[in-house]
Amino acid sequence: MFMNPDLLLVLANDRRRELIAEADKGRLLTLARLARRARRAGKAPAVRGQPTGTLASCEPSVAVPAR
C-alpha cells in the first residue's frame, strides 16, 4: 500500500511536535526538581536518628529502647 506524501508529512510533523513537547516537559520537571532541592538546602537539616524525649523512635534503623 502506498501512502500519500502529504499524509506522511503530517504524521512526521505530529511526531516531531510530540518529541519537542516531551523534551520541554522533561526540562520543566528537571528545573522544578532542582529549584525544590535548592529551596530544601537552605533550610536547617532535619535531625534524624537521634531520640528526643522518653519515647523510642518509630524508624526501624534506630534501635533505641524507651526509657
Secondary structure as a PSIPRED ss2 file (coil, helix, strand):
# PSIPRED VFORMAT (PSIPRED V4.0)

   1 M C   1.000  0.000  0.000
   2 F C   1.000  0.000  0.000
   3 M C   1.000  0.000  0.000
   4 N C   1.000  0.000  0.000
   5 P H   0.000  1.000  0.000
   6 D H   0.000  1.000  0.000
   7 L H   0.000  1.000  0.000
   8 L H   0.000  1.000  0.000
   9 L H   0.000  1.000  0.000
  10 V H   0.000  1.000  0.000
  11 L H   0.000  1.000  0.000
  12 A H   0.000  1.000  0.000
  13 N H   0.000  1.000  0.000
  14 D H   0.000  1.000  0.000
  15 R H   0.000  1.000  0.000
  16 R H   0.000  1.000  0.000
  17 R H   0.000  1.000  0.000
  18 E H   0.000  1.000  0.000
  19 L H   0.000  1.000  0.000
  20 I H   0.000  1.000  0.000
  21 A H   0.000  1.000  0.000
  22 E H   0.000  1.000  0.000
  23 A H   0.000  1.000  0.000
  24 D H   0.000  1.000  0.000
  25 K H   0.000  1.000  0.000
  26 G H   0.000  1.000  0.000
  27 R H   0.000  1.000  0.000
  28 L H   0.000  1.000  0.000
  29 L H   0.000  1.000  0.000
  30 T H   0.000  1.000  0.000
  31 L H   0.000  1.000  0.000
  32 A H   0.000  1.000  0.000
  33 R H   0.000  1.000  0.000
  34 L H   0.000  1.000  0.000
  35 A H   0.000  1.000  0.000
  36 R H   0.000  1.000  0.000
  37 R H   0.000  1.000  0.000
  38 A H   0.000  1.000  0.000
  39 R H   0.000  1.000  0.000
  40 R H   0.000  1.000  0.000
  41 A H   0.000  1.000  0.000
  42 G H   0.000  1.000  0.000
  43 K C   1.000  0.000  0.000
  44 A C   1.000  0.000  0.000
  45 P C   1.000  0.000  0.000
  46 A C   1.000  0.000  0.000
  47 V C   1.000  0.000  0.000
  48 R C   1.000  0.000  0.000
  49 G C   1.000  0.000  0.000
  50 Q C   1.000  0.000  0.000
  51 P C   1.000  0.000  0.000
  52 T C   1.000  0.000  0.000
  53 G C   1.000  0.000  0.000
  54 T C   1.000  0.000  0.000
  55 L C   1.000  0.000  0.000
  56 A C   1.000  0.000  0.000
  57 S C   1.000  0.000  0.000
  58 C C   1.000  0.000  0.000
  59 E C   1.000  0.000  0.000
  60 P C   1.000  0.000  0.000
  61 S C   1.000  0.000  0.000
  62 V C   1.000  0.000  0.000
  63 A C   1.000  0.000  0.000
  64 V C   1.000  0.000  0.000
  65 P C   1.000  0.000  0.000
  66 A C   1.000  0.000  0.000
  67 R C   1.000  0.000  0.000
